[in-house]
Amino acid sequence: MAGDEACPHCRVGVSPVRRPAPGRREIAVFTISGALLLSGILVGYFTPYPLAGTALLLAAAVLSGYGTLRAGFLALIRLRFSIAVLISIASAGAFLTGNPAEGATVLYLYAVAEYLEEYAAGRAERSIASLLDLAPQTARIRRDGEEVTVRVGEVGVGETAVARPGDTVPLDGIVTAGASSVDQAAITGESVPVAKGVGDAVYAGTRNVEGYLEIRVTKPEEESTIARVVALVAEAQAHTSPTEAFIERFSRYYTPAVILTAALLVVVPPLALGVPFLEAFYRALILLVIACPCALAISTPVSMVSGITTAAHNGVLIKGRDSLEAVGTARVVVFDKTGTLTTGRLKVDDLVGFGIPAEEVLALAASLESRSGHPVAEAIVRRAEKEGIALRDVEEFVSITGRGVRGTIGGATYLVGNEALLAGRDSGAWQETYDRLESEGKTVVLVGTDSAVIGLVALSDVIRENAIKTVADLKSRGIRTVMLTGDNERVGEAVARRLGIDECHAGLLPEEKVAMVEHLMDRYGLVVMVGDGVNDAPALARVNVGVAMGAIGSDVAIGAADVVVMEDDIARVAYLVALSEKTVSVVRQNVVAALVVKLGIAGLAVLGLVTLWMAVAFGDMGLSLAVIANALRIGRPDAEQ
C-alpha cells in the first residue's frame, strides 16, 4: 500500500520498539462493543425496532472502530491509500446501503484482529528485549573497604563486584575469590550450571547459584557479552533474506495490479454484462479491502525474527536473516576437525610392551616426556598421573627436534619418539603392531633403547561428546557432512570413519582449506562451515555461512562469524540446522498460504461470492493472524523437531 504508514504492522521485526500487551482498557472496549454489536443484531433483526438496532450497531462501530476511523480520515485528507481508509469507506458504505450489521462487524473484526496482530507480532521483539532484561540494573561493588550498591553503568573496569548466592552477575569479569556454580543458560543455553573458581571468566546476565564470588570487572556495561548479543540480534533484523527480497519485488507489482483490477471491476461489468453499478462498486470495494499485502509482507520477517530470537535464547547467535535462511536450505555442512569435532587434547589409548610390562613402558615414557612441553608428552604424563605411576629421575636429557627425546634412567639410555628417531633398531614384532595402530588413525610413539624397540604408546585426539550423534542427526536430514583437517590422511580418515563423516580432506594448510571450501561451493551450492573461529578464520570468512564454536567471551569470534555458538557444544550445530529448516519451512508455508488465500478471495470477490466482513475476517486480518501464529510456533521447545 502507501508505505509504512499505510500498513504499519507490515514492518514487524524491524522496529526495536516493544508492542503492547493486552490491557484492561482494550479488553473492556472490545467486550462492551461486542455486546453492543450482538444486541444491535438481535434487536434489528428480531424485534419491530430496527432503528434501535441500527443505533446500537452504530455505537458498536464507533466504539470499536474509533482508531480505525480516525486513522482512515487522516490518511484520506493526506491522499494516502491505506487499509484504514478502505475499511472506513466499506463500513460507511454498508451503513448507507442499509447493511448496518455488516458495517459494524467489519470495524469490530478489524479492530480486534489488528490489536491481536500487533500483540502477536510484538512477541518476537519483546523476546529480544528480554535478553537485555537479564542483566541487572545494579551491582554490589567493593570501594574503600566497604560494599556499596551502584548502577552497573557506574562501575569501572578493574573494580571488584560481589555476587552472593542467587545474585545475577552484573558485568563480565574474572573471579578473584570464592567458588560457585553459575547458571549460564541466558547466554549459552547450557542446562547445567558451570563450576567457577579463581581465574575463571564470568559473564553479565548469568546467575550465581550457590557460592560466594568476588569478580574483577573486565568490561563496561555496554561492552558486556550479553549487551553485544542483544545488539547483534537486533542488527540481524536489518539483513534481508532472499525470500524477503523476492516478496518485496512481488509486492511492487501485486498491489497496483489489484487496484487496477478493482477499477476495471467498477467499469466493465456494468457496461459489458449489465451488472448494476452499486453491486459492481461493492465488489470492487471488497477487492480493495483485501488488496493490502499485509499477510504476504509479514510472512517472512515475523518467521525470521522468531527463529533468530529463539536461537539467541538457546545460546546460538545468528547475525542475519540471510544466514538463517542459508543454513536452512544448505545441504552440505563442513567441519574442521581439531577443536571442533575433536577436543584438540590427546589421550593415551594403547600401551604395548615387548618383553616388558605395559606399566613399565608408561613409566619410562612419562619420566622422559615430563621434561618436554609437547602435547604428546603432556598426554603421556597425564596418563601416568592417572594410574599413580611415580616418575623416575632422568639424567642427560636431550630433546631432538622433530623426532623425540633421549635420556638416562637408572644408568640405561632410553629414547621416546617417532619412527625416524628409532630407525635401524630391531624391527621385529613391534612393526606389525605399529602399522595396525597407525591405520586406526592414532599417533604412535615408540619407546626404545639404543638397540631395540621395547614398547609403543598410541594416542588419539578425543572425539567431542555428542559429535557422533550430531553427524548422524545431520545425515538423517539429508545433509552431506565433510571434514577438513591439517592432519595426515590416515588420521583424518580414521576420525571420519568413527564419526560417520561422508567426505574427508586431510593434510590441508589454511589456504588449502579456503580452496577446498570454494570447490565444495562450486560443487554443492550453499555450504555451511563449522570451526573454532581462530585457525579456521579464512575458510569461515569465505564460505556461505561460517559458524564459530564456543565463542562466549570472544569478541573476535562474535564479530567475525555469521553464526556464533556461545557454548562449546557440537550438538548446537544440529539444533541450528533443525531450527533453520523449521524456519524456512514456516516461511514457505506462510508465503503459499498468503498467496493462495489472497488470490482466492480476490477471485470470489470478482464473482460477488464474498461480503465485506468475510474479506476482512478471512482475507486480510484473519490471514495475517494465521501467518503470525504459524511463525510463533518456531519458538516452541519442540521447534527443532
DAHU-V75552 format. One record per run of one state. SS is the DSSP state (a for helix, b for strand, c for the rest). FROM is the first residue (numbers start at 1). LEN is the number of residues. If there is no record, write none. Layout:
((SS | FROM | LEN) (SS | FROM | LEN))
This chain:
((c | 1 | 2) (a | 3 | 4) (c | 7 | 1) (a | 8 | 4) (c | 12 | 12) (a | 24 | 23) (c | 47 | 3) (a | 50 | 28) (c | 78 | 5) (a | 83 | 14) (c | 97 | 3) (a | 100 | 34) (c | 134 | 4) (b | 138 | 6) (c | 144 | 2) (b | 146 | 6) (a | 152 | 3) (c | 155 | 5) (b | 160 | 4) (c | 164 | 4) (b | 168 | 1) (c | 169 | 4) (b | 173 | 11) (c | 184 | 1) (a | 185 | 4) (c | 189 | 5) (b | 194 | 3) (c | 197 | 4) (b | 201 | 2) (c | 203 | 4) (b | 207 | 2) (c | 209 | 3) (b | 212 | 6) (c | 218 | 3) (a | 221 | 3) (c | 224 | 1) (a | 225 | 12) (c | 237 | 5) (a | 242 | 32) (c | 274 | 3) (a | 277 | 13) (c | 290 | 4) (a | 294 | 19) (c | 313 | 3) (b | 316 | 3) (c | 319 | 2) (a | 321 | 9) (c | 330 | 2) (b | 332 | 5) (c | 337 | 1) (b | 338 | 1) (c | 339 | 3) (b | 342 | 12) (c | 354 | 4) (a | 358 | 12) (c | 370 | 5) (a | 375 | 12) (c | 387 | 8) (b | 395 | 6) (c | 401 | 3) (b | 404 | 6) (c | 410 | 2) (b | 412 | 6) (c | 418 | 8) (b | 426 | 1) (c | 427 | 3) (a | 430 | 10) (c | 440 | 3) (b | 443 | 6) (c | 449 | 3) (b | 452 | 12) (c | 464 | 3) (a | 467 | 10) (c | 477 | 3) (b | 480 | 5) (c | 485 | 4) (a | 489 | 11) (c | 500 | 3) (b | 503 | 3) (c | 506 | 4) (a | 510 | 15) (c | 525 | 2) (b | 527 | 5) (c | 532 | 5) (a | 537 | 6) (c | 543 | 2) (b | 545 | 5) (c | 550 | 5) (a | 555 | 6) (c | 561 | 2) (b | 563 | 3) (c | 566 | 5) (a | 571 | 36) (c | 607 | 5) (a | 612 | 24) (c | 636 | 6))
